[in-house]
Amino acid sequence: MAAIVIRENAKATWVPGMASVRAKGCDMVRRAVDYAAAAVMVWAVGTALLQLAVQIASFPAPVAVTAFTLIAVTLRTRSTLPSARSPR
């Protein structure tokens, strides 16, 4: 009689345990897909910026230097804005 009670309790706790494992597996897969998507987006933005730099460099020297200077000033100004500073 005691063996039947233990067996029924074991089955009852096994099913919710499997659901928990399945939920954790789904969360891990979703997190991996999110990280992969973020990596692809970073790669795409980097490639676009590299392509832009190559196109600007293909212009005549005065135009390219002016464009690179404006981009550098813009990036430096944006990085020194109060909203871009790290908290102390």
Biopython code that builds the backbone (N, CA, C, O; Angstrom):
import numpy as np
from Bio.PDB.StructureBuilder import StructureBuilder

atoms = [
    (1, "MET", "N", (0.818, -1.181, 0.000)),
    (1, "MET", "CA", (0.000, 0.000, 0.000)),
    (1, "MET", "C", (0.874, 1.262, 0.000)),
    (1, "MET", "O", (0.567, 2.230, -0.696)),
    (2, "ALA", "N", (1.940, 1.251, 0.765)),
    (2, "ALA", "CA", (2.833, 2.413, 0.824)),
    (2, "ALA", "C", (3.525, 2.631, -0.514)),
    (2, "ALA", "O", (3.764, 3.775, -0.901)),
    (3, "ALA", "N", (3.853, 1.558, -1.229)),
    (3, "ALA", "CA", (4.512, 1.683, -2.527)),
    (3, "ALA", "C", (3.595, 2.353, -3.540)),
    (3, "ALA", "O", (4.071, 3.132, -4.365)),
    (4, "ILE", "N", (2.325, 2.081, -3.505)),
    (4, "ILE", "CA", (1.369, 2.695, -4.428)),
    (4, "ILE", "C", (1.266, 4.193, -4.146)),
    (4, "ILE", "O", (1.218, 4.987, -5.085)),
    (5, "VAL", "N", (1.233, 4.588, -2.898)),
    (5, "VAL", "CA", (1.158, 6.005, -2.533)),
    (5, "VAL", "C", (2.412, 6.727, -3.001)),
    (5, "VAL", "O", (2.322, 7.824, -3.552)),
    (6, "ILE", "N", (3.569, 6.133, -2.792)),
    (6, "ILE", "CA", (4.822, 6.753, -3.234)),
    (6, "ILE", "C", (4.842, 6.881, -4.747)),
    (6, "ILE", "O", (5.256, 7.910, -5.282)),
    (7, "ARG", "N", (4.396, 5.838, -5.438)),
    (7, "ARG", "CA", (4.402, 5.886, -6.895)),
    (7, "ARG", "C", (3.469, 6.974, -7.412)),
    (7, "ARG", "O", (3.834, 7.690, -8.344)),
    (8, "GLU", "N", (2.302, 7.119, -6.848)),
    (8, "GLU", "CA", (1.372, 8.159, -7.286)),
    (8, "GLU", "C", (1.933, 9.550, -7.003)),
    (8, "GLU", "O", (1.785, 10.457, -7.823)),
    (9, "ASN", "N", (2.565, 9.721, -5.863)),
    (9, "ASN", "CA", (3.166, 11.019, -5.547)),
    (9, "ASN", "C", (4.341, 11.319, -6.470)),
    (9, "ASN", "O", (4.539, 12.464, -6.877)),
    (10, "ALA", "N", (5.106, 10.311, -6.792)),
    (10, "ALA", "CA", (6.241, 10.508, -7.682)),
    (10, "ALA", "C", (5.761, 10.943, -9.063)),
    (10, "ALA", "O", (6.355, 11.831, -9.674)),
    (11, "LYS", "N", (4.706, 10.334, -9.553)),
    (11, "LYS", "CA", (4.164, 10.738, -10.851)),
    (11, "LYS", "C", (3.624, 12.159, -10.792)),
    (11, "LYS", "O", (3.791, 12.926, -11.741)),
    (12, "ALA", "N", (2.997, 12.507, -9.716)),
    (12, "ALA", "CA", (2.417, 13.840, -9.595)),
    (12, "ALA", "C", (3.503, 14.921, -9.569)),
    (12, "ALA", "O", (3.296, 16.006, -10.112)),
    (13, "THR", "N", (4.640, 14.649, -8.956)),
    (13, "THR", "CA", (5.699, 15.651, -8.916)),
    (13, "THR", "C", (6.555, 15.618, -10.183)),
    (13, "THR", "O", (7.211, 16.611, -10.495)),
    (14, "TRP", "N", (6.567, 14.512, -10.915)),
    (14, "TRP", "CA", (7.392, 14.404, -12.113)),
    (14, "TRP", "C", (6.863, 15.291, -13.236)),
    (14, "TRP", "O", (7.652, 15.945, -13.919)),
    (15, "VAL", "N", (5.557, 15.329, -13.442)),
    (15, "VAL", "CA", (4.984, 16.094, -14.551)),
    (15, "VAL", "C", (5.248, 17.594, -14.412)),
    (15, "VAL", "O", (5.707, 18.208, -15.375)),
    (16, "PRO", "N", (4.976, 18.217, -13.250)),
    (16, "PRO", "CA", (5.312, 19.639, -13.134)),
    (16, "PRO", "C", (6.813, 19.896, -13.256)),
    (16, "PRO", "O", (7.225, 20.943, -13.755)),
    (17, "GLY", "N", (7.630, 18.945, -12.804)),
    (17, "GLY", "CA", (9.073, 19.098, -12.952)),
    (17, "GLY", "C", (9.484, 19.162, -14.408)),
    (17, "GLY", "O", (10.357, 19.948, -14.778)),
    (18, "MET", "N", (8.854, 18.330, -15.244)),
    (18, "MET", "CA", (9.155, 18.349, -16.678)),
    (18, "MET", "C", (8.694, 19.662, -17.317)),
    (18, "MET", "O", (9.366, 20.180, -18.209)),
    (19, "ALA", "N", (7.575, 20.195, -16.881)),
    (19, "ALA", "CA", (7.095, 21.467, -17.418)),
    (19, "ALA", "C", (8.083, 22.582, -17.095)),
    (19, "ALA", "O", (8.314, 23.474, -17.911)),
    (20, "SER", "N", (8.656, 22.525, -15.913)),
    (20, "SER", "CA", (9.635, 23.536, -15.526)),
    (20, "SER", "C", (10.884, 23.450, -16.402)),
    (20, "SER", "O", (11.426, 24.470, -16.829)),
    (21, "VAL", "N", (11.333, 22.222, -16.665)),
    (21, "VAL", "CA", (12.509, 22.030, -17.525)),
    (21, "VAL", "C", (12.208, 22.523, -18.932)),
    (21, "VAL", "O", (13.055, 23.156, -19.562)),
    (22, "ARG", "N", (11.012, 22.239, -19.430)),
    (22, "ARG", "CA", (10.627, 22.677, -20.770)),
    (22, "ARG", "C", (10.572, 24.205, -20.830)),
    (22, "ARG", "O", (11.015, 24.800, -21.813)),
    (23, "ALA", "N", (10.041, 24.834, -19.809)),
    (23, "ALA", "CA", (9.973, 26.296, -19.773)),
    (23, "ALA", "C", (11.370, 26.904, -19.748)),
    (23, "ALA", "O", (11.634, 27.893, -20.432)),
    (24, "LYS", "N", (12.270, 26.308, -18.952)),
    (24, "LYS", "CA", (13.635, 26.820, -18.899)),
    (24, "LYS", "C", (14.328, 26.636, -20.242)),
    (24, "LYS", "O", (15.086, 27.504, -20.674)),
    (25, "GLY", "N", (14.074, 25.515, -20.902)),
    (25, "GLY", "CA", (14.662, 25.276, -22.218)),
    (25, "GLY", "C", (14.173, 26.294, -23.236)),
    (25, "GLY", "O", (14.955, 26.798, -24.041)),
    (26, "CYS", "N", (12.877, 26.596, -23.200)),
    (26, "CYS", "CA", (12.321, 27.592, -24.122)),
    (26, "CYS", "C", (12.928, 28.971, -23.862)),
    (26, "CYS", "O", (13.236, 29.712, -24.795)),
    (27, "ASP", "N", (13.096, 29.304, -22.575)),
    (27, "ASP", "CA", (13.708, 30.594, -22.239)),
    (27, "ASP", "C", (15.150, 30.662, -22.724)),
    (27, "ASP", "O", (15.595, 31.703, -23.208)),
    (28, "MET", "N", (15.879, 29.562, -22.597)),
    (28, "MET", "CA", (17.269, 29.545, -23.046)),
    (28, "MET", "C", (17.355, 29.687, -24.559)),
    (28, "MET", "O", (18.220, 30.398, -25.069)),
    (29, "VAL", "N", (16.462, 29.013, -25.276)),
    (29, "VAL", "CA", (16.454, 29.112, -26.738)),
    (29, "VAL", "C", (16.098, 30.530, -27.156)),
    (29, "VAL", "O", (16.726, 31.094, -28.052)),
    (30, "ARG", "N", (15.096, 31.103, -26.510)),
    (30, "ARG", "CA", (14.701, 32.473, -26.861)),
    (30, "ARG", "C", (15.843, 33.452, -26.594)),
    (30, "ARG", "O", (16.098, 34.348, -27.398)),
    (31, "ARG", "N", (16.533, 33.278, -25.458)),
    (31, "ARG", "CA", (17.659, 34.160, -25.144)),
    (31, "ARG", "C", (18.765, 34.003, -26.175)),
    (31, "ARG", "O", (19.367, 34.995, -26.587)),
    (32, "ALA", "N", (19.043, 32.774, -26.598)),
    (32, "ALA", "CA", (20.080, 32.541, -27.607)),
    (32, "ALA", "C", (19.711, 33.194, -28.935)),
    (32, "ALA", "O", (20.561, 33.781, -29.603)),
    (33, "VAL", "N", (18.441, 33.088, -29.313)),
    (33, "VAL", "CA", (17.986, 33.716, -30.561)),
    (33, "VAL", "C", (18.076, 35.234, -30.451)),
    (33, "VAL", "O", (18.457, 35.905, -31.410)),
    (34, "ASP", "N", (17.726, 35.781, -29.282)),
    (34, "ASP", "CA", (17.840, 37.230, -29.089)),
    (34, "ASP", "C", (19.284, 37.700, -29.200)),
    (34, "ASP", "O", (19.559, 38.721, -29.829)),
    (35, "TYR", "N", (20.211, 36.957, -28.589)),
    (35, "TYR", "CA", (21.624, 37.316, -28.689)),
    (35, "TYR", "C", (22.124, 37.213, -30.128)),
    (35, "TYR", "O", (22.900, 38.055, -30.580)),
    (36, "ALA", "N", (21.684, 36.190, -30.840)),
    (36, "ALA", "CA", (22.091, 36.034, -32.241)),
    (36, "ALA", "C", (21.564, 37.189, -33.079)),
    (36, "ALA", "O", (22.278, 37.717, -33.931)),
    (37, "ALA", "N", (20.309, 37.585, -32.840)),
    (37, "ALA", "CA", (19.733, 38.706, -33.591)),
    (37, "ALA", "C", (20.476, 40.004, -33.284)),
    (37, "ALA", "O", (20.721, 40.813, -34.179)),
    (38, "ALA", "N", (20.832, 40.198, -32.022)),
    (38, "ALA", "CA", (21.578, 41.404, -31.660)),
    (38, "ALA", "C", (22.957, 41.408, -32.313)),
    (38, "ALA", "O", (23.429, 42.453, -32.760)),
    (39, "ALA", "N", (23.601, 40.251, -32.371)),
    (39, "ALA", "CA", (24.916, 40.168, -33.010)),
    (39, "ALA", "C", (24.820, 40.477, -34.498)),
    (39, "ALA", "O", (25.682, 41.157, -35.054)),
    (40, "VAL", "N", (23.774, 39.980, -35.136)),
    (40, "VAL", "CA", (23.587, 40.258, -36.573)),
    (40, "VAL", "C", (23.345, 41.748, -36.793)),
    (40, "VAL", "O", (23.854, 42.319, -37.757)),
    (41, "MET", "N", (22.576, 42.381, -35.914)),
    (41, "MET", "CA", (22.311, 43.812, -36.066)),
    (41, "MET", "C", (23.588, 44.633, -35.870)),
    (41, "MET", "O", (23.838, 45.583, -36.612)),
    (42, "VAL", "N", (24.385, 44.269, -34.883)),
    (42, "VAL", "CA", (25.653, 44.980, -34.663)),
    (42, "VAL", "C", (26.559, 44.818, -35.870)),
    (42, "VAL", "O", (27.197, 45.774, -36.311)),
    (43, "TRP", "N", (26.613, 43.610, -36.400)),
    (43, "TRP", "CA", (27.436, 43.356, -37.587)),
    (43, "TRP", "C", (26.929, 44.168, -38.771)),
    (43, "TRP", "O", (27.730, 44.718, -39.527)),
    (44, "ALA", "N", (25.609, 44.253, -38.946)),
    (44, "ALA", "CA", (25.040, 45.002, -40.072)),
    (44, "ALA", "C", (25.348, 46.495, -39.949)),
    (44, "ALA", "O", (25.690, 47.143, -40.939)),
    (45, "VAL", "N", (25.229, 47.034, -38.750)),
    (45, "VAL", "CA", (25.526, 48.459, -38.552)),
    (45, "VAL", "C", (27.008, 48.723, -38.784)),
    (45, "VAL", "O", (27.369, 49.719, -39.412)),
    (46, "GLY", "N", (27.859, 47.850, -38.288)),
    (46, "GLY", "CA", (29.297, 48.009, -38.515)),
    (46, "GLY", "C", (29.656, 47.960, -39.989)),
    (46, "GLY", "O", (30.480, 48.739, -40.468)),
    (47, "THR", "N", (29.026, 47.032, -40.703)),
    (47, "THR", "CA", (29.273, 46.930, -42.145)),
    (47, "THR", "C", (28.802, 48.180, -42.874)),
    (47, "THR", "O", (29.478, 48.662, -43.783)),
    (48, "ALA", "N", (27.649, 48.707, -42.479)),
    (48, "ALA", "CA", (27.141, 49.926, -43.118)),
    (48, "ALA", "C", (28.062, 51.106, -42.853)),
    (48, "ALA", "O", (28.307, 51.915, -43.748)),
    (49, "LEU", "N", (28.575, 51.210, -41.627)),
    (49, "LEU", "CA", (29.496, 52.304, -41.325)),
    (49, "LEU", "C", (30.812, 52.163, -42.088)),
    (49, "LEU", "O", (31.378, 53.155, -42.547)),
    (50, "LEU", "N", (31.287, 50.944, -42.217)),
    (50, "LEU", "CA", (32.505, 50.723, -42.990)),
    (50, "LEU", "C", (32.285, 51.079, -44.463)),
    (50, "LEU", "O", (33.143, 51.694, -45.096)),
    (51, "GLN", "N", (31.137, 50.689, -44.995)),
    (51, "GLN", "CA", (30.819, 51.020, -46.390)),
    (51, "GLN", "C", (30.734, 52.535, -46.568)),
    (51, "GLN", "O", (31.214, 53.071, -47.567)),
    (52, "LEU", "N", (30.120, 53.230, -45.597)),
    (52, "LEU", "CA", (30.040, 54.689, -45.671)),
    (52, "LEU", "C", (31.432, 55.313, -45.643)),
    (52, "LEU", "O", (31.709, 56.249, -46.393)),
    (53, "ALA", "N", (32.303, 54.801, -44.785)),
    (53, "ALA", "CA", (33.664, 55.338, -44.706)),
    (53, "ALA", "C", (34.419, 55.119, -46.015)),
    (53, "ALA", "O", (35.157, 55.995, -46.465)),
    (54, "VAL", "N", (34.233, 53.956, -46.621)),
    (54, "VAL", "CA", (34.910, 53.682, -47.896)),
    (54, "VAL", "C", (34.376, 54.601, -48.985)),
    (54, "VAL", "O", (35.149, 55.095, -49.806)),
    (55, "GLN", "N", (33.069, 54.840, -49.006)),
    (55, "GLN", "CA", (32.507, 55.738, -50.019)),
    (55, "GLN", "C", (33.002, 57.169, -49.827)),
    (55, "GLN", "O", (33.327, 57.860, -50.792)),
    (56, "ILE", "N", (33.055, 57.604, -48.568)),
    (56, "ILE", "CA", (33.541, 58.965, -48.316)),
    (56, "ILE", "C", (35.013, 59.077, -48.702)),
    (56, "ILE", "O", (35.437, 60.096, -49.248)),
    (57, "ALA", "N", (35.790, 58.037, -48.420)),
    (57, "ALA", "CA", (37.223, 58.076, -48.759)),
    (57, "ALA", "C", (37.449, 58.073, -50.261)),
    (57, "ALA", "O", (38.510, 58.495, -50.722)),
    (58, "SER", "N", (36.472, 57.606, -51.037)),
    (58, "SER", "CA", (36.648, 57.579, -52.488)),
    (58, "SER", "C", (36.426, 58.954, -53.121)),
    (58, "SER", "O", (36.743, 59.146, -54.295)),
    (59, "PHE", "N", (35.893, 59.903, -52.369)),
    (59, "PHE", "CA", (35.726, 61.260, -52.881)),
    (59, "PHE", "C", (37.080, 61.941, -52.977)),
    (59, "PHE", "O", (38.062, 61.436, -52.433)),
    (60, "PRO", "N", (37.153, 63.076, -53.658)),
    (60, "PRO", "CA", (38.410, 63.836, -53.690)),
    (60, "PRO", "C", (38.829, 64.215, -52.261)),
    (60, "PRO", "O", (37.989, 64.319, -51.368)),
    (61, "ALA", "N", (40.103, 64.416, -52.064)),
    (61, "ALA", "CA", (40.668, 64.619, -50.733)),
    (61, "ALA", "C", (39.994, 65.741, -49.931)),
    (61, "ALA", "O", (39.669, 65.520, -48.765)),
    (62, "PRO", "N", (39.770, 66.923, -50.494)),
    (62, "PRO", "CA", (39.149, 67.984, -49.669)),
    (62, "PRO", "C", (37.747, 67.596, -49.180)),
    (62, "PRO", "O", (37.372, 67.916, -48.052)),
    (63, "VAL", "N", (36.988, 66.918, -50.016)),
    (63, "VAL", "CA", (35.633, 66.521, -49.623)),
    (63, "VAL", "C", (35.696, 65.436, -48.554)),
    (63, "VAL", "O", (34.950, 65.482, -47.576)),
    (64, "ALA", "N", (36.584, 64.458, -48.738)),
    (64, "ALA", "CA", (36.693, 63.362, -47.780)),
    (64, "ALA", "C", (37.156, 63.857, -46.421)),
    (64, "ALA", "O", (36.612, 63.451, -45.394)),
    (65, "VAL", "N", (38.156, 64.730, -46.404)),
    (65, "VAL", "CA", (38.661, 65.249, -45.132)),
    (65, "VAL", "C", (37.579, 66.049, -44.422)),
    (65, "VAL", "O", (37.411, 65.922, -43.209)),
    (66, "THR", "N", (36.850, 66.864, -45.159)),
    (66, "THR", "CA", (35.762, 67.646, -44.561)),
    (66, "THR", "C", (34.687, 66.733, -43.996)),
    (66, "THR", "O", (34.198, 66.961, -42.889)),
    (67, "ALA", "N", (34.312, 65.697, -44.748)),
    (67, "ALA", "CA", (33.273, 64.766, -44.287)),
    (67, "ALA", "C", (33.726, 64.019, -43.035)),
    (67, "ALA", "O", (32.962, 63.895, -42.077)),
    (68, "PHE", "N", (34.950, 63.525, -43.035)),
    (68, "PHE", "CA", (35.452, 62.802, -41.857)),
    (68, "PHE", "C", (35.542, 63.730, -40.643)),
    (68, "PHE", "O", (35.265, 63.312, -39.519)),
    (69, "THR", "N", (35.927, 64.977, -40.868)),
    (69, "THR", "CA", (36.012, 65.938, -39.759)),
    (69, "THR", "C", (34.630, 66.207, -39.175)),
    (69, "THR", "O", (34.467, 66.235, -37.955)),
    (70, "LEU", "N", (33.638, 66.405, -40.034)),
    (70, "LEU", "CA", (32.272, 66.642, -39.553)),
    (70, "LEU", "C", (31.726, 65.433, -38.785)),
    (70, "LEU", "O", (31.063, 65.592, -37.761)),
    (71, "ILE", "N", (32.005, 64.242, -39.277)),
    (71, "ILE", "CA", (31.550, 63.028, -38.594)),
    (71, "ILE", "C", (32.224, 62.908, -37.234)),
    (71, "ILE", "O", (31.571, 62.586, -36.241)),
    (72, "ALA", "N", (33.531, 63.165, -37.185)),
    (72, "ALA", "CA", (34.250, 63.071, -35.914)),
    (72, "ALA", "C", (33.738, 64.097, -34.910)),
    (72, "ALA", "O", (33.583, 63.782, -33.731)),
    (73, "VAL", "N", (33.475, 65.316, -35.362)),
    (73, "VAL", "CA", (32.955, 66.353, -34.460)),
    (73, "VAL", "C", (31.563, 65.965, -33.968)),
    (73, "VAL", "O", (31.245, 66.147, -32.792)),
    (74, "THR", "N", (30.749, 65.442, -34.846)),
    (74, "THR", "CA", (29.400, 65.022, -34.456)),
    (74, "THR", "C", (29.456, 63.900, -33.431)),
    (74, "THR", "O", (28.742, 63.939, -32.429)),
    (75, "LEU", "N", (30.291, 62.907, -33.668)),
    (75, "LEU", "CA", (30.405, 61.795, -32.719)),
    (75, "LEU", "C", (30.966, 62.253, -31.382)),
    (75, "LEU", "O", (30.529, 61.790, -30.329)),
    (76, "ARG", "N", (31.936, 63.165, -31.423)),
    (76, "ARG", "CA", (32.523, 63.643, -30.174)),
    (76, "ARG", "C", (31.519, 64.484, -29.402)),
    (76, "ARG", "O", (31.449, 64.384, -28.177)),
    (77, "THR", "N", (30.740, 65.312, -30.093)),
    (77, "THR", "CA", (29.731, 66.135, -29.438)),
    (77, "THR", "C", (28.663, 65.249, -28.811)),
    (77, "THR", "O", (28.226, 65.509, -27.690)),
    (78, "ARG", "N", (28.245, 64.220, -29.508)),
    (78, "ARG", "CA", (27.215, 63.320, -28.985)),
    (78, "ARG", "C", (27.731, 62.544, -27.780)),
    (78, "ARG", "O", (26.962, 62.247, -26.867)),
    (79, "SER", "N", (29.004, 62.213, -27.761)),
    (79, "SER", "CA", (29.533, 61.430, -26.649)),
    (79, "SER", "C", (29.753, 62.277, -25.399)),
    (79, "SER", "O", (29.924, 61.727, -24.311)),
    (80, "THR", "N", (29.754, 63.597, -25.530)),
    (80, "THR", "CA", (29.953, 64.449, -24.363)),
    (80, "THR", "C", (28.653, 65.072, -23.862)),
    (80, "THR", "O", (28.681, 65.883, -22.936)),
    (81, "LEU", "N", (27.517, 64.710, -24.453)),
    (81, "LEU", "CA", (26.240, 65.208, -23.966)),
    (81, "LEU", "C", (25.948, 64.619, -22.592)),
    (81, "LEU", "O", (26.379, 63.505, -22.296)),
    (82, "PRO", "N", (25.218, 65.352, -21.746)),
    (82, "PRO", "CA", (24.928, 64.843, -20.397)),
    (82, "PRO", "C", (24.195, 63.501, -20.411)),
    (82, "PRO", "O", (24.424, 62.674, -19.528)),
    (83, "SER", "N", (23.325, 63.266, -21.385)),
    (83, "SER", "CA", (22.573, 62.012, -21.413)),
    (83, "SER", "C", (23.464, 60.825, -21.769)),
    (83, "SER", "O", (23.114, 59.682, -21.473)),
    (84, "ALA", "N", (24.612, 61.080, -22.400)),
    (84, "ALA", "CA", (25.497, 59.982, -22.799)),
    (84, "ALA", "C", (26.553, 59.666, -21.736)),
    (84, "ALA", "O", (27.269, 58.672, -21.856)),
    (85, "ARG", "N", (26.654, 60.488, -20.715)),
    (85, "ARG", "CA", (27.656, 60.248, -19.673)),
    (85, "ARG", "C", (27.240, 59.107, -18.795)),
    (85, "ARG", "O", (26.052, 58.875, -18.571)),
    (86, "SER", "N", (28.229, 58.390, -18.295)),
    (86, "SER", "CA", (27.941, 57.287, -17.380)),
    (86, "SER", "C", (27.635, 57.847, -15.993)),
    (86, "SER", "O", (28.184, 58.879, -15.606)),
    (87, "PRO", "N", (26.757, 57.170, -15.240)),
    (87, "PRO", "CA", (26.437, 57.674, -13.897)),
    (87, "PRO", "C", (27.638, 57.557, -12.959)),
    (87, "PRO", "O", (28.458, 56.648, -13.094)),
    (88, "ARG", "N", (27.727, 58.460, -12.033)),
    (88, "ARG", "CA", (28.872, 58.477, -11.120)),
    (88, "ARG", "C", (28.680, 57.582, -9.966)),
    (88, "ARG", "O", (29.556, 57.485, -9.107)),
]
sb = StructureBuilder()
sb.init_structure("model")
sb.init_model(0)
sb.init_chain("A")
sb.init_seg("    ")
for serial, (resi, resn, name, xyz) in enumerate(atoms, 1):
    if name == "N":
        sb.init_residue(resn, " ", resi, " ")
    sb.init_atom(name, np.array(xyz, "f"), 0.0, 1.0, " ", f" {name:<3s}", serial, name[0])
structure = sb.get_structure()
